[in-house]
Amino acid sequence: MRIKVLLGIIVSCFIFLFAGLFYVQIIKGADYKYKSENNRMILLPIEAPRGKIFDRNGRIIVDNRISFDVSVVYKNAKDSAAMINFLSDKLEVSKQFLREKMDEAKWQPYVPTLLLDDIGKDKAVFLEENSLDYPGLVISTRPRRFYPYHKYGASVIGYLGKINKDELSRYKHYGYTIRDYIGRSGIEREYDDYLRGHQGGMQVETDSVGRRKKTVSIKQAIKGKDIYLTIDIELEKYCDRLLGQRNGCIIVMAPDTGQIYALVSKPSYDPNIFVTNQEKAEVVNVLTNANGDYPLLNRAISCAYPPGSVFKIVVSLAALETMKITDKTYFNCSGSFSLGKASFKCWKKTGHGSQNIVEALTHSCNVFFYQAGVKIGVESIVHFAEELGFGKKTGIDIPGEIKGNLPSPSWKRKNIKEPWYLGDTVNLSIGQGFLLVTPIQLLRMVACVGNNGKMVTPYLVEKIEEVPVFNIEQQQLKVDEKNIKVIKDGLKRVVNDQNGTGMMAKVEQVVVSGKTGTAQNQTNVDHGWFSGFAPEKYPKVAVIVFVEYGGKGGYEASKIAQLVFEECIKVGLLKGTGNVESQ
Amino acid sequence: MRRQFKNFDMVIVICICVIFIIGLLFLYSASKSLEENVYEKRMIKQILSMLIGVFAGTIVFSIDYRKLLDLSYLFYWLMNFLLFFVLVLGAIRLGAQRWISIGGIAFQPSEFAKIIFILAIASFLGRRKESIENKRNIIKPLFLLGVPFFLIAAQPDLGTALVLIPVFFAMLFISGINVKVLLGFIGAGVMTTPFLWHFLKEYQRKRILVFLNPNIDPLGAGYTIIQSKVAIGSGQLFGKGWLSGTQNQLNFLPERHTDFIFSVVGEEWGFVGCSIVLLLYFIIIYRGIIIMRETKDLYGKLIACGVVSLLSFQIFINIGMTIGLLPVVGLTLPFISYGGSSLISSIMAVALLLNVGYRKPYF
């Protein structure tokens, strides 16, 4: 009985299909036959422009321009050989290339097949004028990414690349198509989901020779979302020029919020080259690192270096917090420090004499910190370094950030297979040895001290369309404010004292504090650091300058930092502080 | 020995052979206009899959189905593990993932899940035929349905997941459940549908909305439906002739070698050809129902019921969607659509049916 019911249901399903086929093929058959013979529908994509990117003052730093593409509708091309000759002549491409494209076009004879994209306006106009002689030739436009500031800002913005096969198969469900570009680094990559628009299209009825008869339906493309950055592009440009031919990086940040005002990594590249066909050689140059200087590497977040003397700030905090020393503790510097048979030198051969922590910071005395480091021990230094964000990512909202390396006895046992020696502690005390930090980590630490112990997460995106991105995260370190004051006193004197190592960074209108650093490396020429903030009490701007092979930090890096601070005043970031007049 | 052979249903096998050959003809027709060698690669792959299917089917056939039932729970959990693995893999690779690759051969666990599901449900319902009236006992089979259903739906492979539901209810029905209880469950199922809506991926929701109104997405699924209808309709009574369908040959039909291959049949062979294919399918189904009726053993009945309803539902949905009567859910047409996993699992399902038919006198 029940089997009969099941059979009944199945039979009715088959009858349903049978009836459906009868309706479509017999009753409506003639209509559909007519449609298939006379009216053929084709799909034409409408490209969606990507969202624009603005700087903090509303200047457009990433835009879209119109590019002109040449395509062919194969079915309409009466004399493809003549067309190939004509195009090869006018567009300066090989006939072989065009022939291959033409063969591709055969497989979809009613749909335009792309021959060459981004041919430039003049050529497009010329081809358009002659298109009557070459039926089937189609000149179409589509939006293309344009970076009006070229290489300025590239380390923040990133660049685009054509989607590859693997990505396409993974993201197909999300509406990506074979012609799409996808963010490869920086903001373009991190916020690709928002920036990317949604492709639209037209369903067009064509007659039997492929002429468009009417648009059956149209789906408008949806433009990607605009993104507003915390960057000041003029400041960015200025910093980029300051570094000039030197490799290195400059970051300018608001210490109290984490907003990044400028982030420059040199050498840089022009992201425009990745979205046009004219610069293929340059793309290869950049991608294969032909000049040996890694232009795609973001030195601000993806490279780690020894921090050198800038790290003495961390050691100072550890020493004061653990109460192993106070501002009344004096150590003598004779120019060198002996540990067993080994001797560790101060940078000043004649020594600094007897000094307390403030003076030691001012003069960046190594011997003072050797003794302080030995006294407080490696565990405490590592603990405070961790608290201040070393050995982990800062969480800045662009991809590619690395953690650097914060060594500890257990790390050394595991990775070097050696015990931790007291000599390692001595090296760590002046920011050398196994310690590696990224410029953004170092800046964040200095900003935290300047900000009286409040630590922030650096970020670049202020809002997406009209929606603010709330990423201001503040974390108050559990440290004594008195200790911070002692360190800040030292940092002020680094720049403002007669003998301060960073006096090159001194600015007239506002009190700058900071610390210089020299990072020894495998080569003979050291890297130079300067990191500081202004104004001294409640800083509004924190700056880090890193110059690869820039020699002692005291000179080059501090000089650059001074110019950066002055530019910050000019662009209005230090308005209402110190002697800066509101402009 | 001879008497046993009498129980082997040759009619089903012959019908499948004919359908498979028709499938090959149209796979060739659908791929011919693409770049050179595509059709060659596809046909070789399809024939190889058929051979593997026959091999696997022979194994399924030669083991007494009751022994398979004893192992069904082991298979069932192994299958769920595989489905879960596919999901995790998908999550790692950030995107839809239905395939597992072993030694360079990719296969779709969800296709095989259908057969194992039938075995597991048959094993459960067969053992508890008296107590199934008790409402509490229905929770367990619902659980057996739910686990693979959500694992497959999350892949996301909505079509295959949906197939499990009618198969499940048909088997419940045949097991002798109180019709009121069954209707109650179907009713409850319908009520939870809006709730399920939230689990669907955006493109799946879109497909259903497009079915209700093809004009809202004339570019994606809507385009496929419209072009498929034009293809089938323009075939009229006798079709345009093999290899002569303009919609097919001019590449107007997307996915015409897999889910939409029936549109090519419709365009090139017309109403007559479609009817022949439908008839061949119906003969298989009808022979399956006969096996079901003649088997005294409840386990055997349930397995036969599962296979019959599985094939019926797939045929119904697939052909229904090509003529625009049902939503596009991404289901293959058994023995015709291009695709190794689908072909092999269909052959194995029928092998299970033949297995029941072959051993029916002993129970």
Interface residues (C-beta under 8 A of the other chain):
Chain A: R2 I3 V5 L6 L7 I10 C13 F14 F16 L17 F18 G20 L21 F22 V24 Q25 I26 K28 G29 A30 D31 Y32 K33 K35 S36 E37 R40 M41 L43 W107 Q108 P109 Y110 S169 R170 Y171 K172 H173 G200 G201 Q203 V216 S217 K219
Chain B: S33 L34 E35 R93 L94 G95 A96 A170 F173 I174 G176 K201 Y203 N215 D217 P218 L219 Y223 I226 Q227 K229 V230 A231 I232 G233 S234 G235 Q236 L237 T246 Q247 L250 N251 F252 G266 E267 G270 F271 C274 S275 L278 Y281 F282 I285 Y286 I289 M292 R293 C305 V308 S309 S312 I315 F316 I319 G320 I323 G324 L325
